[in-house]
């Protein structure tokens, strides 16, 4: 079993930055693809960014490309999401998720991920 705990959310003004962290416990996630998703009120959960097991490959949603950066430190069993130039439309609950399939590339689909955190709220004011 893997437990994922997100932190770093909060209230920010537009154009500001926040850094989210996803800390894993129970088992190491160094062999898993990890991704961030978000869900705004009344909307479906959507892919934000993902990172491969080695950290060498990242994938981003078009809406955050150039503004958000995903990274990981396997030694610390933690994945980060650096969010710059925040916009009000970035307001959502942000979730991290781990995909234990060792073969599939970074998936944007929620049903590809086996473990999920509880989420952290990010609110961006105009």
N, C-alpha and C positions, 0 to 999 in steps of 0.2 A: 504494500500500500504506500501511496505517496500523498502527503498532505502539502497543499500549497497555500501560502498566506501572502496576500497582497498588502502593501503599505505605501504611504506617500501621497495618497490622494488628499483633496482638500479644495479650498476655494482659491481661485486665482483670477486676476484681471486679464483681459484680452492682451495678447502679445507677451505675456509672462511665460515662465517656464515652471514645470514640475517634473520630478523624477519619481517614477513608481518602481517598487521593488517587489519581486516575487521570490519568497524564500521557501525552499522545499525541505521537508523533513520526512523521516520514515525510510526513504530510500534515496539514493543519489539520482539526480535527473541529468547527470552528465551524458548519459547515453540516449536521452530523449530529445526530440524536437519540442521546443516550447514556444508558445505564441501568446499574444495579448489579443483579447477581443473586447468589445464594448457594447453596451446596450443602453440606449436612450429611452426615456419614457414613451411607451406606445410604439416602439420600433423593435425590429428583430435584432438579435445579437449579431454583430458583424466583426469580421476579421480586421485587425489593426496592423499587426506586425508579427513575424515569426522568425525564429533563428534555429539553425541546424544544430546538431549535436556538438559539432566541433566549433561552432561559432563563426565559421568561415562564410556561411551563406545566410543572407537575410532576405526577407520578403516583406513588402509594405503595401498597404492599401493606397490607392492613388490619392485619396483624400489627405493622407498624412505624409506622403513621400516628400522628403526634403525638410520636414519639420520635426519628425520623430526619429529616434534612433534606438534600436534594440541591441542589447549586448548581454553577455553572460560571463560569470566567473564560476567555472565548474568547481574550483577549489572551495568556494564558499557556497556552492549549491544554490546560487541566486541568479535570477535573470532581471534585467533592468529595462525600463522604458523611459528614455529621456524625451520629454515633450517640450519643444520650444515653439515660440510664436503661436501660443494657444488662441483658439477662436471660440466664441460661444457655442458653435456647433460641435465642439469637442466634448461638451457636457454629456456625461454618461457615467454609468457604473462600469469600471474596467476590471476585467477578469484575466487571470493567467491560466493557461491550460497546458498539459503535457500529453504528447502523442508517443505512445510506447512502441509503435510500429517502427522497426529498424530500417525499413526499406523505402517507405513512401517519402517523397519530398515534402516540403513545408506545405501543408494543406490549409486552405482558407475555410474549410467546412467545419462546423461545430461538431458534427458527429464523428469526425476523425480523431477527436481528442478524448482521452480516457480519464484524465484527472483534471479537476477544476478547483480553483480557489473560490472563496466566498465573495470576492469583489471589493473594490474600493471606489468610493464616489469621487468624481472629479467634476467640479462646477466652475465654469468660466463665465465671468460677467463682462458685459460690453463696456 
